[in-house]
Amino acid sequence: MSMNQINRIALISVTGDPAAEIGQEEAGGQNVYVRQVGLALTKAGWSVDMFTRRLSPDQSSIVQHAPNCRTIRLTAGPATFISRDEVFGYLPEFVKQLQAFQQKEGFQYSLIHSNYWLSSWVGMELKKHQPLIQVHTYHSLGAVKYSSVSERPAIASTRLATEKACLETVDRVVATSPQEKEHMRSLVSTQGLIDIIPCGTDIERLGATERPAARQQLNIPADAKIVLYVGRFDRRKGIETLVRAIAKSSLRGNSNLQLIIAGGYRLGASDGIECDRIRGIVKELGLEAITSFPGRLTESDLPMYYAAADVCVVPSHYEPFGLVAIEAMACRTPVVASDVGGLKFTVVPEVNGLLVPPQDETAFAKAIDRILSDPTLRDNLGQTARQRVETVLSWDSVASGLSCLYNKLLSQSAFVTEKSSQVAA
């Protein structure tokens, strides 16, 4: 195996386009993770091809992010948005397109890193046709997701079986927190190899602006009490809990209190429907005057909003990791988050933020009020949050961990191949 082969890898993200604008329907943490990991791995010396499904005939087939990092869009099914729960039937076509791409390039990947359960199926199928090392990151687990919904989608049994087969058979699964690893062991399978490598964030782009300057740029009064939510409009994100917590806040009568709910949505789509529902609750609770919906934040706006906020709230019912939490922490903004999943790993209570039970609006109200009422606590939590992100949660540190894992698996594979050929001789 040549060094060229060892250094060239594929990240597969069927439903999370690394080149997509974050905030589009079903575009969120997975898209950010794959793109940023790809870019950081490139800096670490890898040549990275990121494969995703084409969502529109107008999209470029290849998007070049850096000299050795690109997104490649494959046509699998109609070139239009399809919900994740409807994509599975088009995966065999995705595999064929990936094989055709390799043939055209005159090259076969030695290692792929699949993301989300649909991509794990692609990787396991590809592995039947070529020698391949497969690393996988789940991003969310069906076993966790379906435990909190009243009706399971038709694809549920397929997803659960695929996630189990993946954990038990791929070369390595990457958990982003000890909590996610524990869920895999207790809910998916006791078999399989798991490494813990957390997600990361851009510590240069985030945290460069202080609160007063950010507020000035966004025309936010210096004495405002800003509560921020950033993320998709999805019931599982718990935005309703946050809105009802603000209605219960002891600071509600304070004219300085402001709630900012930032996230993209499309009219008529599932996220647009959820946004309308949240707007209805805001109106019903009489919070319209203090609540704003700025929509999808651009890459230049996002650090400003994080920096301007007094507190960033992550009220998710479940999060395998929770990128928003560490983005806010990188901007020295303390986090109030649900005591679930990976948020229990990133948010250290009373050190860099506060954790409260999910869907408990009274507990969220109390935690938010604590930080808004005590600027010293806010600043201390924010400073420690920044230190934690710099130390263990940068994209470069994530890429370093993944590089070590990839190299270890590739060297083991080369050793096994060499040993078996000696035996055959």
PESUL-V902929 format. One record per residue. N is the residue number from 1. RES is the residue in one small letter. SS is DSSP state (@ for helix, = for strand, . for the rest). OMEGA is omega in whole degrees, -180 to 180 (999 if undefined). NEAR is the number of other C-alpha atoms within 12 Angstrom. Layout:
n=N res=RES ss=SS omega=OMEGA near=NEAR
n=N res=RES ss=SS omega=OMEGA near=NEAR
This chain:
n=1 res=m ss=. omega=-178 near=19
n=2 res=s ss=. omega=177 near=14
n=3 res=m ss=@ omega=180 near=16
n=4 res=n ss=@ omega=179 near=16
n=5 res=q ss=@ omega=-179 near=23
n=6 res=i ss=@ omega=-174 near=30
n=7 res=n ss=@ omega=-177 near=29
n=8 res=r ss== omega=-176 near=35
n=9 res=i ss== omega=178 near=40
n=10 res=a ss== omega=169 near=47
n=11 res=l ss== omega=-179 near=50
n=12 res=i ss== omega=-179 near=52
n=13 res=s ss=. omega=-172 near=48
n=14 res=v ss=. omega=-174 near=50
n=15 res=t ss=. omega=178 near=46
n=16 res=g ss=. omega=-176 near=45
n=17 res=d ss=. omega=-179 near=46
n=18 res=p ss=. omega=-180 near=41
n=19 res=a ss=. omega=-178 near=40
n=20 res=a ss=. omega=173 near=32
n=21 res=e ss=. omega=-178 near=23
n=22 res=i ss=. omega=-178 near=31
n=23 res=g ss=. omega=171 near=33
n=24 res=q ss=. omega=-175 near=31
n=25 res=e ss=. omega=180 near=36
n=26 res=e ss=. omega=175 near=33
n=27 res=a ss=. omega=-177 near=35
n=28 res=g ss=. omega=-173 near=35
n=29 res=g ss=@ omega=-179 near=42
n=30 res=q ss=@ omega=179 near=42
n=31 res=n ss=@ omega=-180 near=35
n=32 res=v ss=@ omega=-178 near=35
n=33 res=y ss=@ omega=-175 near=44
n=34 res=v ss=@ omega=-179 near=47
n=35 res=r ss=@ omega=-177 near=45
n=36 res=q ss=@ omega=175 near=37
n=37 res=v ss=@ omega=178 near=46
n=38 res=g ss=@ omega=-180 near=45
n=39 res=l ss=@ omega=-179 near=35
n=40 res=a ss=@ omega=177 near=34
n=41 res=l ss=@ omega=177 near=38
n=42 res=t ss=@ omega=178 near=32
n=43 res=k ss=@ omega=-180 near=24
n=44 res=a ss=. omega=173 near=27
n=45 res=g ss=. omega=179 near=24
n=46 res=w ss=. omega=170 near=34
n=47 res=s ss== omega=-167 near=34
n=48 res=v ss== omega=172 near=41
n=49 res=d ss== omega=-177 near=44
n=50 res=m ss== omega=-174 near=47
n=51 res=f ss== omega=178 near=46
n=52 res=t ss== omega=-178 near=46
n=53 res=r ss== omega=179 near=46
n=54 res=r ss=. omega=-178 near=36
n=55 res=l ss=. omega=-178 near=30
n=56 res=s ss=. omega=178 near=20
n=57 res=p ss=. omega=-178 near=17
n=58 res=d ss=. omega=-176 near=11
n=59 res=q ss=. omega=174 near=22
n=60 res=s ss=. omega=177 near=22
n=61 res=s ss=. omega=-179 near=24
n=62 res=i ss== omega=174 near=25
n=63 res=v ss== omega=-179 near=24
n=64 res=q ss== omega=-179 near=22
n=65 res=h ss== omega=-179 near=24
n=66 res=a ss== omega=-177 near=22
n=67 res=p ss=. omega=-179 near=17
n=68 res=n ss=. omega=-179 near=25
n=69 res=c ss== omega=-178 near=34
n=70 res=r ss== omega=172 near=36
n=71 res=t ss== omega=179 near=39
n=72 res=i ss== omega=-178 near=36
n=73 res=r ss== omega=-180 near=36
n=74 res=l ss== omega=178 near=37
n=75 res=t ss=. omega=178 near=32
n=76 res=a ss=. omega=-173 near=31
n=77 res=g ss=. omega=-178 near=26
n=78 res=p ss=. omega=-179 near=19
n=79 res=a ss=. omega=180 near=21
n=80 res=t ss=. omega=178 near=18
n=81 res=f ss=. omega=174 near=28
n=82 res=i ss=. omega=179 near=25
n=83 res=s ss=. omega=-180 near=24
n=84 res=r ss=@ omega=-178 near=27
n=85 res=d ss=@ omega=-178 near=22
n=86 res=e ss=@ omega=-171 near=21
n=87 res=v ss=. omega=-169 near=33
n=88 res=f ss=@ omega=-177 near=31
n=89 res=g ss=@ omega=-179 near=21
n=90 res=y ss=@ omega=-176 near=29
n=91 res=l ss=@ omega=177 near=33
n=92 res=p ss=@ omega=177 near=25
n=93 res=e ss=@ omega=178 near=23
n=94 res=f ss=@ omega=179 near=36
n=95 res=v ss=@ omega=180 near=36
n=96 res=k ss=@ omega=180 near=22
n=97 res=q ss=@ omega=179 near=27
n=98 res=l ss=@ omega=177 near=40
n=99 res=q ss=@ omega=180 near=27
n=100 res=a ss=@ omega=178 near=18
n=101 res=f ss=@ omega=179 near=24
n=102 res=q ss=@ omega=-180 near=23
n=103 res=q ss=@ omega=180 near=14
n=104 res=k ss=@ omega=-180 near=11
n=105 res=e ss=@ omega=-177 near=12
n=106 res=g ss=. omega=-170 near=11
n=107 res=f ss=. omega=173 near=21
n=108 res=q ss=. omega=178 near=31
n=109 res=y ss=. omega=176 near=38
n=110 res=s ss=. omega=-178 near=34
n=111 res=l ss== omega=172 near=43
n=112 res=i ss== omega=175 near=46
n=113 res=h ss== omega=-177 near=47
n=114 res=s ss== omega=-176 near=45
n=115 res=n ss== omega=-178 near=44
n=116 res=y ss=. omega=-169 near=41
n=117 res=w ss=@ omega=180 near=43
n=118 res=l ss=@ omega=179 near=46
n=119 res=s ss=@ omega=178 near=46
n=120 res=s ss=@ omega=178 near=44
n=121 res=w ss=@ omega=178 near=41
n=122 res=v ss=@ omega=-179 near=45
n=123 res=g ss=@ omega=-179 near=47
n=124 res=m ss=@ omega=178 near=36
n=125 res=e ss=@ omega=180 near=29
n=126 res=l ss=@ omega=-178 near=34
n=127 res=k ss=. omega=178 near=28
n=128 res=k ss=. omega=-173 near=16
n=129 res=h ss=. omega=-179 near=16
n=130 res=q ss=. omega=175 near=22
n=131 res=p ss=. omega=-171 near=21
n=132 res=l ss=. omega=170 near=30
n=133 res=i ss== omega=-180 near=37
n=134 res=q ss== omega=172 near=43
n=135 res=v ss== omega=-177 near=44
n=136 res=h ss== omega=170 near=48
n=137 res=t ss== omega=-174 near=47
n=138 res=y ss=. omega=-175 near=46
n=139 res=h ss=. omega=168 near=44
n=140 res=s ss=. omega=-178 near=35
n=141 res=l ss=. omega=178 near=40
n=142 res=g ss=@ omega=-178 near=33
n=143 res=a ss=@ omega=177 near=31
n=144 res=v ss=@ omega=-177 near=31
n=145 res=k ss=@ omega=-174 near=28
n=146 res=y ss=@ omega=178 near=23
n=147 res=s ss=@ omega=-176 near=17
n=148 res=s ss=@ omega=179 near=18
n=149 res=v ss=. omega=-177 near=16
n=150 res=s ss=. omega=180 near=8
n=151 res=e ss=. omega=177 near=11
n=152 res=r ss=. omega=176 near=19
n=153 res=p ss=. omega=-178 near=18
n=154 res=a ss=. omega=-176 near=14
n=155 res=i ss=. omega=-171 near=22
n=156 res=a ss=@ omega=-176 near=26
n=157 res=s ss=@ omega=177 near=16
n=158 res=t ss=@ omega=-180 near=23
n=159 res=r ss=@ omega=-178 near=34
n=160 res=l ss=@ omega=179 near=32
n=161 res=a ss=@ omega=180 near=23
n=162 res=t ss=@ omega=180 near=32
n=163 res=e ss=@ omega=178 near=40
n=164 res=k ss=@ omega=179 near=30
n=165 res=a ss=@ omega=180 near=26
n=166 res=c ss=@ omega=-178 near=41
n=167 res=l ss=@ omega=-175 near=38
n=168 res=e ss=@ omega=-172 near=26
n=169 res=t ss=@ omega=-178 near=27
n=170 res=v ss=. omega=-173 near=36
n=171 res=d ss=. omega=177 near=35
n=172 res=r ss== omega=172 near=33
n=173 res=v ss== omega=178 near=44
n=174 res=v ss== omega=172 near=39
n=175 res=a ss== omega=-178 near=37
n=176 res=t ss=. omega=177 near=40
n=177 res=s ss=. omega=175 near=35
n=178 res=p ss=@ omega=-179 near=25
n=179 res=q ss=@ omega=179 near=28
n=180 res=e ss=@ omega=178 near=38
n=181 res=k ss=@ omega=180 near=36
n=182 res=e ss=@ omega=177 near=23
n=183 res=h ss=@ omega=178 near=30
n=184 res=m ss=@ omega=-177 near=39
n=185 res=r ss=@ omega=-175 near=24
n=186 res=s ss=@ omega=-173 near=16
n=187 res=l ss=@ omega=-175 near=24
n=188 res=v ss=@ omega=180 near=28
n=189 res=s ss=. omega=175 near=26
n=190 res=t ss=. omega=180 near=18
n=191 res=q ss=. omega=177 near=22
n=192 res=g ss=. omega=-177 near=24
n=193 res=l ss=. omega=-177 near=25
n=194 res=i ss== omega=170 near=32
n=195 res=d ss== omega=176 near=27
n=196 res=i ss== omega=174 near=27
n=197 res=i ss=. omega=-174 near=36
n=198 res=p ss=. omega=171 near=40
n=199 res=c ss=. omega=-180 near=45
n=200 res=g ss=. omega=175 near=43
n=201 res=t ss== omega=-175 near=43
n=202 res=d ss=. omega=-173 near=37
n=203 res=i ss=. omega=176 near=31
n=204 res=e ss=. omega=-179 near=18
n=205 res=r ss=. omega=-178 near=22
n=206 res=l ss=. omega=177 near=33
n=207 res=g ss=. omega=-178 near=35
n=208 res=a ss=. omega=-176 near=22
n=209 res=t ss=. omega=177 near=28
n=210 res=e ss=. omega=-176 near=27
n=211 res=r ss=@ omega=-178 near=34
n=212 res=p ss=@ omega=-179 near=22
n=213 res=a ss=@ omega=179 near=22
n=214 res=a ss=@ omega=-180 near=28
n=215 res=r ss=@ omega=178 near=26
n=216 res=q ss=@ omega=-179 near=19
n=217 res=q ss=@ omega=-178 near=20
n=218 res=l ss=@ omega=-179 near=22
n=219 res=n ss=. omega=176 near=16
n=220 res=i ss=. omega=-179 near=27
n=221 res=p ss=. omega=-177 near=21
n=222 res=a ss=. omega=-176 near=21
n=223 res=d ss=. omega=-180 near=21
n=224 res=a ss=. omega=174 near=27
n=225 res=k ss== omega=-170 near=38
n=226 res=i ss== omega=174 near=42
n=227 res=v ss== omega=-173 near=45
n=228 res=l ss== omega=167 near=45
n=229 res=y ss== omega=175 near=46
n=230 res=v ss== omega=177 near=47
n=231 res=g ss=. omega=-180 near=45
n=232 res=r ss=. omega=171 near=38
n=233 res=f ss=. omega=-176 near=39
n=234 res=d ss=. omega=-176 near=32
n=235 res=r ss=@ omega=-177 near=28
n=236 res=r ss=@ omega=178 near=27
n=237 res=k ss=@ omega=172 near=36
n=238 res=g ss=. omega=-178 near=35
n=239 res=i ss=@ omega=179 near=44
n=240 res=e ss=@ omega=179 near=37
n=241 res=t ss=@ omega=180 near=34
n=242 res=l ss=@ omega=-178 near=46
n=243 res=v ss=@ omega=-180 near=45
n=244 res=r ss=@ omega=176 near=32
n=245 res=a ss=@ omega=179 near=36
n=246 res=i ss=@ omega=178 near=44
n=247 res=a ss=@ omega=-180 near=34
n=248 res=k ss=@ omega=-176 near=25
n=249 res=s ss=. omega=177 near=31
n=250 res=s ss=. omega=-180 near=21
n=251 res=l ss=. omega=-174 near=27
n=252 res=r ss=. omega=-180 near=29
n=253 res=g ss=. omega=-180 near=17
n=254 res=n ss=. omega=-176 near=20
n=255 res=s ss=. omega=-179 near=18
n=256 res=n ss=. omega=-176 near=22
n=257 res=l ss== omega=178 near=35
n=258 res=q ss== omega=175 near=35
n=259 res=l ss== omega=178 near=42
n=260 res=i ss== omega=179 near=40
n=261 res=i ss== omega=-172 near=41
n=262 res=a ss== omega=178 near=32
n=263 res=g ss=. omega=180 near=38
n=264 res=g ss=. omega=177 near=32
n=265 res=y ss=. omega=179 near=32
n=266 res=r ss=. omega=-179 near=23
n=267 res=l ss=. omega=178 near=15
n=268 res=g ss=. omega=178 near=13
n=269 res=a ss=. omega=-175 near=20
n=270 res=s ss=@ omega=179 near=22
n=271 res=d ss=@ omega=176 near=32
n=272 res=g ss=@ omega=179 near=25
n=273 res=i ss=@ omega=179 near=21
n=274 res=e ss=@ omega=177 near=28
n=275 res=c ss=@ omega=178 near=35
n=276 res=d ss=@ omega=179 near=24
n=277 res=r ss=@ omega=179 near=21
n=278 res=i ss=@ omega=177 near=31
n=279 res=r ss=@ omega=178 near=27
n=280 res=g ss=@ omega=179 near=19
n=281 res=i ss=@ omega=177 near=24
n=282 res=v ss=@ omega=-179 near=30
n=283 res=k ss=@ omega=-179 near=19
n=284 res=e ss=@ omega=-178 near=15
n=285 res=l ss=. omega=178 near=21
n=286 res=g ss=. omega=-177 near=19
n=287 res=l ss=. omega=-175 near=29
n=288 res=e ss=@ omega=-176 near=23
n=289 res=a ss=@ omega=-176 near=20
n=290 res=i ss=@ omega=-177 near=29
n=291 res=t ss== omega=177 near=33
n=292 res=s ss== omega=179 near=26
n=293 res=f ss== omega=-176 near=27
n=294 res=p ss== omega=-179 near=24
n=295 res=g ss== omega=-179 near=26
n=296 res=r ss=. omega=-180 near=30
n=297 res=l ss=. omega=177 near=27
n=298 res=t ss=. omega=-180 near=19
n=299 res=e ss=@ omega=179 near=18
n=300 res=s ss=@ omega=-180 near=19
n=301 res=d ss=@ omega=-172 near=24
n=302 res=l ss=@ omega=179 near=36
n=303 res=p ss=@ omega=180 near=38
n=304 res=m ss=@ omega=-179 near=35
n=305 res=y ss=@ omega=177 near=47
n=306 res=y ss=@ omega=-177 near=48
n=307 res=a ss=@ omega=-177 near=41
n=308 res=a ss=@ omega=-174 near=41
n=309 res=a ss=. omega=171 near=49
n=310 res=d ss=. omega=-179 near=51
n=311 res=v ss== omega=175 near=51
n=312 res=c ss== omega=-176 near=49
n=313 res=v ss== omega=178 near=55
n=314 res=v ss== omega=-171 near=54
n=315 res=p ss=. omega=-175 near=48
n=316 res=s ss=. omega=173 near=43
n=317 res=h ss=. omega=174 near=34
n=318 res=y ss=. omega=175 near=38
n=319 res=e ss=. omega=175 near=39
n=320 res=p ss=. omega=177 near=43
n=321 res=f ss=. omega=179 near=44
n=322 res=g ss=. omega=-178 near=47
n=323 res=l ss=@ omega=-178 near=40
n=324 res=v ss=@ omega=-179 near=48
n=325 res=a ss=@ omega=-177 near=51
n=326 res=i ss=@ omega=173 near=53
n=327 res=e ss=@ omega=177 near=49
n=328 res=a ss=@ omega=-180 near=50
n=329 res=m ss=@ omega=178 near=51
n=330 res=a ss=@ omega=180 near=46
n=331 res=c ss=. omega=179 near=46
n=332 res=r ss=. omega=178 near=42
n=333 res=t ss=. omega=-179 near=50
n=334 res=p ss== omega=-175 near=54
n=335 res=v ss== omega=166 near=58
n=336 res=v ss== omega=-173 near=54
n=337 res=a ss== omega=173 near=54
n=338 res=s ss== omega=-179 near=44
n=339 res=d ss=. omega=-175 near=35
n=340 res=v ss=. omega=170 near=32
n=341 res=g ss=. omega=-176 near=37
n=342 res=g ss=. omega=178 near=39
n=343 res=l ss=@ omega=177 near=42
n=344 res=k ss=@ omega=178 near=34
n=345 res=f ss=@ omega=-176 near=38
n=346 res=t ss=@ omega=-178 near=49
n=347 res=v ss=. omega=178 near=44
n=348 res=v ss=. omega=-173 near=29
n=349 res=p ss== omega=179 near=23
n=350 res=e ss=. omega=179 near=22
n=351 res=v ss=. omega=177 near=25
n=352 res=n ss=. omega=178 near=40
n=353 res=g ss== omega=-179 near=45
n=354 res=l ss== omega=177 near=41
n=355 res=l ss== omega=179 near=37
n=356 res=v ss== omega=180 near=35
n=357 res=p ss=. omega=180 near=28
n=358 res=p ss=. omega=177 near=33
n=359 res=q ss=. omega=178 near=31
n=360 res=d ss=. omega=-173 near=27
n=361 res=e ss=@ omega=179 near=29
n=362 res=t ss=@ omega=179 near=23
n=363 res=a ss=@ omega=177 near=28
n=364 res=f ss=@ omega=-180 near=42
n=365 res=a ss=@ omega=-179 near=36
n=366 res=k ss=@ omega=-179 near=27
n=367 res=a ss=@ omega=179 near=39
n=368 res=i ss=@ omega=-180 near=47
n=369 res=d ss=@ omega=179 near=33
n=370 res=r ss=@ omega=-177 near=28
n=371 res=i ss=@ omega=-179 near=36
n=372 res=l ss=@ omega=-177 near=37
n=373 res=s ss=. omega=-174 near=25
n=374 res=d ss=. omega=-179 near=18
n=375 res=p ss=@ omega=179 near=21
n=376 res=t ss=@ omega=176 near=15
n=377 res=l ss=@ omega=179 near=27
n=378 res=r ss=@ omega=-177 near=36
n=379 res=d ss=@ omega=179 near=30
n=380 res=n ss=@ omega=178 near=24
n=381 res=l ss=@ omega=-179 near=36
n=382 res=g ss=@ omega=-180 near=43
n=383 res=q ss=@ omega=178 near=27
n=384 res=t ss=@ omega=178 near=30
n=385 res=a ss=@ omega=179 near=39
n=386 res=r ss=@ omega=-180 near=39
n=387 res=q ss=@ omega=-180 near=25
n=388 res=r ss=@ omega=-180 near=32
n=389 res=v ss=@ omega=-180 near=40
n=390 res=e ss=@ omega=-174 near=28
n=391 res=t ss=@ omega=-171 near=20
n=392 res=v ss=@ omega=-170 near=27
n=393 res=l ss=. omega=174 near=36
n=394 res=s ss== omega=179 near=34
n=395 res=w ss=@ omega=179 near=40
n=396 res=d ss=@ omega=179 near=32
n=397 res=s ss=@ omega=176 near=28
n=398 res=v ss=@ omega=-180 near=36
n=399 res=a ss=@ omega=178 near=35
n=400 res=s ss=@ omega=178 near=28
n=401 res=g ss=@ omega=180 near=28
n=402 res=l ss=@ omega=179 near=40
n=403 res=s ss=@ omega=179 near=33
n=404 res=c ss=@ omega=180 near=19
n=405 res=l ss=@ omega=-180 near=29
n=406 res=y ss=@ omega=-178 near=36
n=407 res=n ss=@ omega=179 near=28
n=408 res=k ss=@ omega=-179 near=20
n=409 res=l ss=@ omega=179 near=28
n=410 res=l ss=@ omega=-180 near=33
n=411 res=s ss=@ omega=176 near=22
n=412 res=q ss=@ omega=-180 near=16
n=413 res=s ss=@ omega=179 near=23
n=414 res=a ss=@ omega=180 near=24
n=415 res=f ss=@ omega=-180 near=15
n=416 res=v ss=@ omega=-180 near=14
n=417 res=t ss=@ omega=-179 near=17
n=418 res=e ss=@ omega=-178 near=15
n=419 res=k ss=@ omega=-178 near=13
n=420 res=s ss=@ omega=179 near=12
n=421 res=s ss=@ omega=177 near=11
n=422 res=q ss=@ omega=179 near=10
n=423 res=v ss=@ omega=-179 near=9
n=424 res=a ss=@ omega=-180 near=8
n=425 res=a ss=. omega=999 near=7
